[in-house]
Amino acid sequence: MSHRILIAYASRTGVTAEYAQILAQASAFAADSVQVLKMQDVRDLDGFDAVILGSSVRFGQWLAEAQKFVEGHQAALAQRPTALFTVHDLNRGDDAASRVQREAYLVKVRPLLQTRCEGFFVGRTDTARLNFFERLLTRMIPQENGEPASPQTLQAWAQTARTVLFS
Ligand SMILES: Cc1cc2nc3c(=O)[nH]c(=O)nc-3n(C[C@H](O)[C@H](O)[C@H](O)COP(=O)(O)O)c2cc1C
C-alpha cells in the first residue's frame, strides 16, 4: 500500500538536509509519495499519513527550530505515526555511556511525541559553513574519529522506519 510521508528537517550546514534527501530516495519508500521539507516551510501536516522528523544537534539538543516545530505541531503529530532521526558528531560509540548521552539529545522533544522509531546518524562538521564563533567552539570540543553515516546506513534505517511506521 502506498503512503504519503513527510520528511521534515532542521539543519544548519546542510548535513541533515542531505540525509533527509537520501532517506526520501531510499528504495523502502519507492511505492510511497515522500515530500522533504525544511521544518520552517511546513504549514500543517494535513494530507500526510506519517511523519519523519530529523534535526542535527547543537550544544546537546535538537536545533531550536526543531523543538519549536514539535511544540507547534504536537497535536497533529499525535494523530500520525512518527519517526525521528538525529544527526550528531559526538557520542557515536556503541557503548552504553555513548548511547545514554546521544539519547539525551532528545530529552526536550521526546515527552511531546509518541515516536515509533528513532535513528541516530553520525554527521560531519563542515567548517567552511560555520561562523567564527562556531569554528572556535568546535576547535575546543574534542572531535571523535570515524566516518559520517553512509547512504547504506540511512537506507537501511529507512526500511526499518517504514516497517515500524505502518505496522
Ligand atoms: C556549534 C556546534 C555545536 C555542536 N554541538 C554538538 C553536540 O552537542 N553534540 C553532538 O553530537 N554534535 C554537535 N555538533 C555537531 C553537529 O551536530 C554535526 O556537525 C551535524 O552534522 C551538523 O548537521 P547540520 O549541517 O544538519 O546542522 C555541533 C556542531 C556545532 C557547529
The ligand as a MOL file (V3000), in Angstrom:
LIG
                    3D

  0  0  0     0  0            999 V3000
M  V30 BEGIN CTAB
M  V30 COUNTS 31 33 0 0 0
M  V30 BEGIN ATOM
M  V30 1 C 28.4460 24.9410 17.4050 0
M  V30 2 C 28.2020 23.4570 17.2460 0
M  V30 3 C 27.7540 22.7090 18.3370 0
M  V30 4 C 27.5670 21.3210 18.2030 0
M  V30 5 N 27.1420 20.6040 19.3000 0
M  V30 6 C 27.0510 19.2500 19.1960 0
M  V30 7 C 26.7110 18.4650 20.3380 0
M  V30 8 O 26.4260 18.9680 21.4320 0
M  V30 9 N 26.6930 17.1090 20.1950 0
M  V30 10 C 26.9800 16.4920 19.0120 0
M  V30 11 O 26.9610 15.2580 18.9550 0
M  V30 12 N 27.2680 17.2140 17.9060 0
M  V30 13 C 27.3170 18.5650 17.9650 0
M  V30 14 N 27.6280 19.3050 16.8600 0
M  V30 15 C 27.8450 18.6150 15.5760 0
M  V30 16 C 26.6760 18.7260 14.5770 0
M  V30 17 O 25.5000 18.1800 15.1190 0
M  V30 18 C 27.0670 17.9840 13.2810 0
M  V30 19 O 28.2000 18.5960 12.7090 0
M  V30 20 C 25.9740 17.8700 12.2470 0
M  V30 21 O 26.4410 17.0400 11.2140 0
M  V30 22 C 25.5610 19.1990 11.6590 0
M  V30 23 O 24.4500 18.9670 10.8230 0
M  V30 24 P 23.6540 20.1380 10.0790 0
M  V30 25 O 24.5310 20.6460 8.9970 0
M  V30 26 O 22.4360 19.4530 9.5190 0
M  V30 27 O 23.2840 21.1610 11.0930 0
M  V30 28 C 27.8240 20.6820 16.9640 0
M  V30 29 C 28.2540 21.4490 15.8680 0
M  V30 30 C 28.4470 22.8340 16.0040 0
M  V30 31 C 28.9170 23.6180 14.8080 0
M  V30 END ATOM
M  V30 BEGIN BOND
M  V30 1 1 1 2
M  V30 2 1 2 3
M  V30 3 2 2 30
M  V30 4 2 3 4
M  V30 5 1 4 5
M  V30 6 1 4 28
M  V30 7 2 5 6
M  V30 8 1 6 7
M  V30 9 1 6 13
M  V30 10 2 7 8
M  V30 11 1 7 9
M  V30 12 1 9 10
M  V30 13 2 10 11
M  V30 14 1 10 12
M  V30 15 2 12 13
M  V30 16 1 13 14
M  V30 17 1 14 15
M  V30 18 1 14 28
M  V30 19 1 15 16
M  V30 20 1 16 17
M  V30 21 1 16 18
M  V30 22 1 18 19
M  V30 23 1 18 20
M  V30 24 1 20 21
M  V30 25 1 20 22
M  V30 26 1 22 23
M  V30 27 1 23 24
M  V30 28 2 24 25
M  V30 29 1 24 26
M  V30 30 1 24 27
M  V30 31 2 28 29
M  V30 32 1 29 30
M  V30 33 1 30 31
M  V30 END BOND
M  V30 END CTAB
M  END
